[in-house]
Structure formats: C-alpha cells, structure tokens
Amino acid sequence: MKEEKKRQLLRSQSGGWLNLYSTRTARFYIKQMRRNSSKTDANTIKQAALRTRTISSVGLERCLHTAEVTSSNLVLSIDSTIHSLHGVLEPWFVVQYLNSKNISKETLKISDALIIRSTRKYGAETLLGTKVKFIGTVTSGYEHIDTEFCEKNGIFWATAHGSNAESVADYISAALIEISKKTGKPLNELALGIIGVGAVGSCVKRNAENFGMRLLLCDPPKNLNDNIFDADIITLHTPLETRGKYPTKHLVNKEFFSKTKQGTWLINAARGAVCNGEALREALQSKHLGGAVIDTWENEPNIDTSLLPLIEIATPHIAGHSTEAKINANKMIVNSLCKFFGMECTVHFNISINKTRNYSIRADDLAFRKNPENFTEIRNRYERIYVN
C-alpha cells in the first residue's frame, strides 16, 4: 500500500487525530525545512510538523535527537488508554492509537501488531483476516485473549505476567490491616489462606510472614486442602481458567463457603469469575462470612452494584494498577514486541514513582462507591493514593 493511502486509512480510523510514524514525518519536514533554509532551527521544524497533526511532540523530540531515522513499515495499534506508551514506539513503528471500542477487523486491516488492556475480548471477531501477528496485553491475565484462535492462526501472544505482583501485594497488605482494625484482632494472631502461590501469591506470602501471620497455602488451586478452610482470611490469586487441568471459574462457590469457618473474610484481587457472585451474596447476607474485600468482579465492567452494601472494601480492579506495575508491564510488552520483530529497542519511561508504601485503600473504596457505574472510567484514569 502506498504511503499516502496508508496515511489516509490510519487517519480515518483514528477519528482525525493520528500519531503516524513520527520518525518518517520528522525526516520529511527536516529535509524540507533545511532545503529551504540552512538556518532553520529545531523549534521551527517542530512547529511545522506539529501543525500537520500527524506527530506527537514526544515522538518528534525523539526524532530531532536521533542521528539516523528508521524506515520500518511495521504498523502497531495501541489501546489509547495505555497513556504511558504514547510517543514511545514511534522510532520503530507506524503507530495508531485506538479506543478499545474501535478496535476491529477494519481498524486493524494494516496492523502488524496490537497492544491492549483487558477491557474487552480479542479473538476471531477482531483479528481474523488482519495482518496482526503479535498481540500483547499489559496485564498479567490473558483471559480476554482467545489464545486458541491465536495459536491456530499464527498470532504470537504475550502477557506482562508478574509485572503487578508487588502492586497487588501492597493492596492485600492494606486490606489485611483494615481487616485487623475491623475485627480488633492483630494480624499475628490470624491465619491467612492463600489460594494461588505464583508471582503475586508469593509476594503476598512474604508480606504476611512479615506481619507474623500463620500461613495456609494452596497451589495448584484445584487441590483445595481442608486446612485452607481453617484460615481466618482467604485471599485469591489464581488466573481465570475455564478448561485444562485446574479450571478456576467459580472455584469459590456455595460449597466452598460451606467449608469455611464462621466469620472468615474473603479477599478477591485475582479475577472476578473465580468467585461466584450469588454464592458470595448469600454468604455475606447470612453473616457466615465476616466480610469481604473485592477488587475483581464478575461481568466487569457491568458489575452487580447491589453487592456493594454488603462488601467492606470495594474497588474497580485496580489492585495491580500502581505506577510501578504499569511501568513494569509496559517494559515487558515492549521487550516482547521488539524481540518478536527482531529489533533492538531502547525505551525509557520518564514517570516519577512514589516510593512511599502507605497506601490508602479506604480512599479508593470511597472514590469507587461515589460512581460505581463509571467502573471503566475510574479504572482507566486511576492513580494510586498514598498518605504520609
């Protein structure tokens, strides 16, 4: 496809604003401006390029300070809500940013790669007939990707598994402290059951050991040993698997709750469908459960808001959304992407990180309860709240 046709197609797909291959655009303007005037400075070039609305300032700055501009024709589509990737990959790809609702066979027609979040499903209805050969998600989970379809159609898929482990562990630690306050019992007198002791579960285990808690571990998750039900608090850290040796959908159900002791607390920061929502409702209404901390929900983002009054702490799937986790996820996916296409990409994320660990989980709960119907909006613009 000729460059102009490609440009027109990308512009029509992105609704008017296009960050199209900043390096190629910059090279064109640099040549044009310098041909007309040997005294043209970088700022003049920058302003001329930006007026075309085909290039981001970040991407252009990268070009103006790069000795040799790449000439790749690979097209990369990115979910526009992954803000920290804006202007990062233009030196190596033609980049278009799309709202997840607008990602389709049509908008991906000329895309070679796709980077997404977990806000919707990606399979044959989105990818069949496109040029996409790589799909990467900046999340640890991958149930939103039809991996079977991808594997059958030669599409390589990648996740950021483990990137948010410390972030989720911080969330769980904050939840444990709040449960301790609510029950009036110190953590070193409570037993914590961890279902799923992988990347996240291992970090949760380490933190709980530092609290002096007694630990009851269960991994792989389908082997629910009876001792897990002796826990005062049970926290879930499994992927959502609907098939295979250890399916986890509705692992926590009515039968599960019947085995827990009176007053047990449940924390779910794994995947919503690991816990059956109706079974959770019954266990809370009957007062069999002492309480619940829920970050992940069935049928996100269209969750059952009638559960909110029963839940002690409710948040919109943000346990793994600290700044550190986002940076880690972006790095992992960028590395996978560049490795897949045989490129050497050196990427820097200039984002400040708050090293303080006093995370205010109650503030996140309060913010969510004000507008639970805005689940996706709140999650997309989420910034973790820390207190001194």
C-alpha positions as CSV (number, residue, x, y, z in Angstrom):
1,M,0.0,0.0,0.0
2,K,1.3,3.4,-0.9
3,E,2.3,5.7,2.0
4,E,-0.4,8.3,1.3
5,K,-3.2,5.6,1.2
6,K,-1.8,4.2,4.4
7,R,-1.9,7.6,5.9
8,Q,-5.5,8.3,4.9
9,L,-6.7,4.9,6.2
10,L,-5.0,5.4,9.5
11,R,-6.4,9.0,9.8
12,S,-9.9,7.8,9.1
13,Q,-9.6,5.0,11.7
14,S,-8.3,7.2,14.5
15,G,-11.1,9.8,14.2
16,G,-8.9,12.6,13.0
17,W,-6.0,12.6,15.4
18,L,-3.1,10.5,14.3
19,N,0.3,9.8,15.7
20,L,1.6,8.4,12.4
21,Y,5.1,7.2,12.3
22,S,6.7,10.3,13.8
23,T,10.2,9.5,12.6
24,R,9.2,9.4,8.9
25,T,7.2,12.6,9.3
26,A,10.0,14.3,11.1
27,R,12.5,13.2,8.4
28,F,10.3,14.7,5.7
29,Y,9.9,18.0,7.5
30,I,13.5,18.3,8.5
31,K,14.6,17.7,4.9
32,Q,12.0,20.2,3.5
33,M,12.8,23.0,6.0
34,R,16.6,22.6,5.8
35,R,16.4,22.6,2.0
36,N,14.6,26.0,2.1
37,S,16.8,27.5,4.8
38,S,20.1,26.3,6.2
39,K,19.3,28.4,9.3
40,T,16.1,26.7,10.3
41,D,16.2,25.7,13.9
42,A,14.7,22.7,15.6
43,N,11.8,24.7,17.1
44,T,10.7,25.9,13.6
45,I,10.8,22.3,12.3
46,K,8.9,21.1,15.4
47,Q,6.1,23.6,15.0
48,A,5.8,22.9,11.3
49,A,5.5,19.1,11.9
50,L,3.0,19.5,14.8
51,R,0.7,21.7,12.6
52,T,0.2,18.6,10.4
53,R,-1.4,16.8,13.4
54,T,0.4,13.7,12.3
55,I,3.0,13.6,15.0
56,S,3.3,13.8,18.8
57,S,5.7,16.3,20.4
58,V,7.3,13.4,22.3
59,G,7.8,11.4,19.1
60,L,9.2,14.4,17.3
61,E,11.7,15.3,20.1
62,R,12.9,11.7,19.7
63,C,13.4,12.2,16.0
64,L,15.2,15.5,16.3
65,H,17.8,14.0,18.6
66,T,18.2,10.7,16.6
67,A,21.1,10.7,14.1
68,E,19.6,8.1,11.8
69,V,15.9,7.7,11.3
70,T,14.5,4.2,11.0
71,S,12.5,3.3,7.9
72,S,10.4,0.4,9.2
73,N,6.9,-0.1,7.6
74,L,5.5,-2.1,10.5
75,V,2.2,-0.8,11.8
76,L,1.4,-1.0,15.5
77,S,-2.0,-0.4,17.0
78,I,-2.2,0.5,20.7
79,D,-5.2,0.9,23.1
80,S,-5.3,4.6,23.5
81,T,-5.9,4.3,27.3
82,I,-2.3,3.0,27.8
83,H,-1.1,6.6,28.2
84,S,2.4,5.7,29.2
85,L,3.1,4.2,25.8
86,H,2.1,7.3,23.9
87,G,5.1,8.6,21.9
88,V,7.3,5.8,22.9
89,L,7.4,3.3,20.0
90,E,7.3,5.7,17.0
91,P,11.0,5.4,16.2
92,W,10.4,1.8,15.3
93,F,6.7,1.5,14.2
94,V,3.9,3.3,12.4
95,V,1.7,3.8,15.5
96,Q,-2.0,4.4,15.7
97,Y,-3.9,4.8,19.0
98,L,-7.4,3.4,19.1
99,N,-10.2,3.5,21.7
100,S,-10.7,-0.2,22.6
101,K,-14.3,0.1,21.4
102,N,-13.0,1.0,17.9
103,I,-10.5,-1.9,17.6
104,S,-11.9,-4.1,14.9
105,K,-11.0,-6.0,11.8
106,E,-11.4,-2.8,9.8
107,T,-9.2,-0.7,12.0
108,L,-6.6,-3.4,12.2
109,K,-6.6,-4.1,8.5
110,I,-3.0,-3.0,8.0
111,S,-1.7,-3.6,11.5
112,D,1.2,-6.0,12.2
113,A,0.9,-5.8,15.9
114,L,-1.5,-4.9,18.7
115,I,-1.0,-3.8,22.3
116,I,-4.1,-4.0,24.5
117,R,-5.6,-4.0,28.0
118,S,-8.2,-6.3,29.5
119,T,-11.2,-4.1,28.8
120,R,-12.7,-6.4,26.2
121,K,-12.3,-9.7,24.3
122,Y,-9.9,-10.3,21.4
123,G,-10.4,-13.2,19.1
124,A,-11.7,-14.1,15.6
125,E,-14.2,-11.3,15.6
126,T,-11.4,-8.8,15.9
127,L,-8.3,-10.4,14.4
128,L,-9.5,-12.8,11.6
129,G,-8.4,-11.5,8.2
130,T,-6.0,-8.9,9.6
131,K,-2.2,-8.8,9.3
132,V,-1.7,-8.9,13.0
133,K,1.0,-11.4,14.0
134,F,1.6,-10.2,17.6
135,I,-0.8,-9.3,20.3
136,G,0.5,-8.2,23.7
137,T,-1.5,-7.3,26.8
138,V,-0.2,-5.0,29.5
139,T,-1.9,-7.2,32.1
140,S,-0.9,-10.4,34.0
141,G,-4.0,-12.2,33.0
142,Y,-4.9,-13.2,29.5
143,E,-8.5,-14.5,29.6
144,H,-9.5,-11.6,27.3
145,I,-7.4,-13.1,24.5
146,D,-8.6,-16.1,22.6
147,T,-5.3,-17.9,22.8
148,E,-6.6,-20.9,21.0
149,F,-7.5,-18.8,18.0
150,C,-4.2,-17.0,18.1
151,E,-2.2,-20.2,18.2
152,K,-4.2,-21.7,15.3
153,N,-3.7,-18.6,13.2
154,G,0.0,-18.0,13.8
155,I,-0.5,-15.0,16.1
156,F,2.0,-14.7,18.9
157,W,0.5,-13.6,22.2
158,A,2.3,-12.2,25.2
159,T,1.4,-11.0,28.7
160,A,3.0,-9.0,31.4
161,H,2.8,-11.9,33.9
162,G,4.2,-10.9,37.3
163,S,4.5,-7.2,36.4
164,N,2.0,-6.2,39.0
165,A,2.9,-8.7,41.7
166,E,4.2,-6.1,44.2
167,S,1.3,-3.7,43.5
168,V,-1.3,-6.4,44.3
169,A,0.7,-7.5,47.3
170,D,0.6,-3.9,48.6
171,Y,-3.1,-3.8,48.1
172,I,-3.5,-7.1,50.0
173,S,-1.4,-5.8,52.9
174,A,-3.5,-2.7,53.1
175,A,-6.7,-4.9,53.1
176,L,-5.2,-7.1,55.9
177,I,-4.5,-4.1,58.0
178,E,-8.1,-2.8,57.6
179,I,-9.5,-6.2,58.4
180,S,-7.4,-6.3,61.6
181,K,-8.8,-2.9,62.6
182,K,-12.3,-4.0,61.8
183,T,-12.1,-7.3,63.8
184,G,-10.0,-5.9,66.6
185,K,-7.5,-8.7,66.2
186,P,-3.8,-8.2,65.5
187,L,-2.5,-9.9,62.3
188,N,0.0,-12.0,64.2
189,E,-3.0,-13.8,65.8
190,L,-4.7,-14.5,62.4
191,A,-4.2,-17.3,59.8
192,L,-4.1,-16.3,56.2
193,G,-5.1,-18.8,53.4
194,I,-3.5,-18.0,50.1
195,I,-5.1,-19.8,47.0
196,G,-2.6,-19.5,44.2
197,V,1.1,-19.0,45.2
198,G,2.6,-17.8,42.0
199,A,4.1,-14.5,41.2
200,V,1.5,-12.5,43.2
201,G,0.8,-15.1,45.8
202,S,4.5,-15.4,46.7
203,C,4.7,-11.6,47.3
204,V,1.6,-11.8,49.5
205,K,3.1,-14.7,51.4
206,R,6.3,-12.7,52.1
207,N,4.4,-9.7,53.4
208,A,2.1,-11.9,55.5
209,E,5.2,-13.5,57.1
210,N,6.5,-10.1,58.0
211,F,3.1,-9.4,59.7
212,G,3.7,-12.7,61.7
213,M,0.6,-14.4,60.3
214,R,0.2,-18.1,60.2
215,L,0.0,-19.2,56.6
216,L,-2.1,-21.9,54.9
217,L,-1.1,-22.3,51.2
218,C,-3.0,-23.9,48.3
219,D,-1.4,-24.3,44.9
220,P,-2.3,-25.5,42.4
221,P,-5.7,-24.1,43.2
222,K,-7.9,-27.1,42.4
223,N,-6.3,-29.0,45.2
224,L,-8.2,-27.4,48.0
225,N,-6.8,-29.0,51.0
226,D,-9.0,-29.0,54.1
227,N,-6.6,-26.9,56.1
228,I,-7.2,-23.9,53.8
229,F,-10.6,-23.6,55.4
230,D,-9.1,-23.1,58.9
231,A,-7.9,-19.7,57.7
232,D,-9.4,-16.5,59.3
233,I,-8.8,-14.7,56.0
234,I,-8.7,-16.3,52.5
235,T,-7.1,-14.4,49.6
236,L,-7.4,-15.4,45.9
237,H,-4.5,-15.2,43.5
238,T,-5.3,-17.6,40.6
239,P,-5.7,-16.9,36.9
240,L,-9.2,-17.5,35.4
241,E,-9.1,-20.9,33.7
242,T,-12.2,-22.3,32.1
243,R,-10.6,-25.5,30.9
244,G,-7.4,-27.6,31.5
245,K,-6.3,-29.5,34.5
246,Y,-7.1,-26.8,37.0
247,P,-10.2,-24.8,36.0
248,T,-10.8,-21.9,38.4
249,K,-14.1,-20.4,37.2
250,H,-16.4,-20.3,40.3
251,L,-13.7,-22.1,42.3
252,V,-15.2,-20.2,45.2
253,N,-18.8,-21.2,45.3
254,K,-21.6,-22.2,47.7
255,E,-19.8,-25.5,48.6
256,F,-16.6,-23.6,49.2
257,F,-18.2,-21.2,51.6
258,S,-19.9,-24.0,53.5
259,K,-16.5,-25.4,54.4
260,T,-15.1,-22.1,55.7
261,K,-15.5,-21.4,59.4
262,Q,-17.9,-18.8,60.8
263,G,-16.5,-15.3,60.4
264,T,-13.9,-16.0,57.7
265,W,-13.0,-13.0,55.5
266,L,-12.6,-13.2,51.7
267,I,-10.3,-11.1,49.5
268,N,-10.5,-11.3,45.7
269,A,-7.9,-9.4,43.7
270,A,-7.5,-12.2,41.2
271,R,-10.2,-12.5,38.6
272,G,-13.9,-11.8,39.2
273,A,-15.3,-15.0,37.9
274,V,-13.1,-17.1,40.2
275,C,-15.8,-16.3,42.8
276,N,-19.5,-16.9,42.2
277,G,-21.2,-13.6,42.9
278,E,-24.5,-15.1,44.1
279,A,-22.7,-17.5,46.4
280,L,-20.8,-14.5,47.8
281,R,-24.0,-12.6,48.3
282,E,-25.6,-15.5,50.3
283,A,-22.5,-16.0,52.5
284,L,-22.5,-12.3,53.4
285,Q,-26.2,-11.9,53.9
286,S,-26.3,-14.9,56.2
287,K,-23.3,-13.5,58.2
288,H,-21.4,-16.7,57.6
289,L,-18.6,-14.6,56.2
290,G,-17.2,-12.0,58.4
291,G,-16.7,-9.7,55.5
292,A,-15.2,-9.3,52.0
293,V,-12.7,-7.1,50.1
294,I,-13.4,-7.2,46.4
295,D,-11.3,-5.7,43.7
296,T,-12.3,-8.0,40.8
297,W,-15.9,-8.7,39.8
298,E,-17.9,-11.0,37.7
299,N,-19.1,-9.4,34.4
300,E,-16.7,-6.4,34.5
301,P,-17.3,-3.6,33.9
302,N,-21.1,-4.2,34.2
303,I,-20.9,-5.4,37.8
304,D,-23.7,-6.1,40.1
305,T,-23.7,-2.9,42.2
306,S,-26.3,-4.4,44.6
307,L,-23.4,-6.3,46.2
308,L,-21.7,-3.0,47.3
309,P,-23.6,-2.5,50.5
310,L,-22.5,-6.0,51.7
311,I,-18.8,-5.6,50.9
312,E,-16.4,-3.9,53.4
313,I,-14.0,-2.6,50.8
314,A,-14.8,-2.4,47.1
315,T,-12.5,-1.2,44.3
316,P,-12.7,-1.3,40.5
317,H,-10.0,-3.8,39.6
318,I,-7.1,-1.5,40.5
319,A,-5.1,-3.7,42.9
320,G,-2.4,-4.1,40.2
321,H,-2.5,-0.6,38.9
322,S,0.3,1.2,40.8
323,T,2.7,3.3,38.7
324,E,5.5,0.8,39.2
325,A,3.2,-2.0,37.9
326,K,2.3,0.0,34.8
327,I,5.9,0.7,34.0
328,N,6.9,-3.0,34.6
329,A,4.1,-4.2,32.3
330,N,4.9,-1.7,29.5
331,K,8.6,-2.7,29.6
332,M,7.8,-6.4,29.4
333,I,5.4,-6.0,26.5
334,V,7.7,-3.6,24.6
335,N,10.6,-6.1,25.1
336,S,8.4,-9.0,23.8
337,L,7.2,-6.9,20.8
338,C,10.7,-5.9,19.8
339,K,12.1,-9.4,20.3
340,F,9.4,-10.8,18.1
341,F,10.2,-8.5,15.3
342,G,13.9,-8.8,15.7
343,M,14.5,-5.3,16.8
344,E,16.7,-3.7,19.4
345,C,14.5,-1.1,21.1
346,T,15.8,1.1,24.0
347,V,12.9,2.6,25.7
348,H,12.8,4.9,28.8
349,F,9.7,5.8,30.7
350,N,10.1,9.2,32.4
351,I,7.5,8.7,35.1
352,S,8.0,9.6,38.7
353,I,7.4,6.8,41.2
354,N,6.2,7.4,44.8
355,K,8.3,5.1,46.9
356,T,6.0,5.6,50.0
357,R,4.2,2.4,50.9
358,N,1.4,3.9,53.0
359,Y,-1.4,3.0,50.5
360,S,-4.9,4.4,51.3
361,I,-7.2,1.6,50.3
362,R,-10.1,3.3,52.0
363,A,-9.7,6.3,49.8
364,D,-10.0,4.1,46.7
365,D,-13.1,2.4,48.2
366,L,-14.8,5.7,48.8
367,A,-14.0,7.1,45.3
368,F,-15.5,3.9,43.7
369,R,-18.7,4.0,45.8
370,K,-19.4,7.5,44.7
371,N,-19.8,6.4,41.0
372,P,-19.7,2.6,40.6
373,E,-21.4,2.8,37.3
374,N,-18.2,4.6,36.0
375,F,-16.2,1.4,36.6
376,T,-14.1,1.7,33.4
377,E,-13.6,5.4,33.6
378,I,-12.3,5.2,37.2
379,R,-10.0,2.3,36.3
380,N,-8.6,4.0,33.2
381,R,-7.6,7.2,35.0
382,Y,-6.6,5.6,38.3
383,E,-3.6,6.8,40.2
384,R,-2.8,5.1,43.5
385,I,-3.4,7.2,46.5
386,Y,-0.6,7.3,49.2
387,V,-0.7,9.0,52.6
388,N,2.1,10.2,54.9
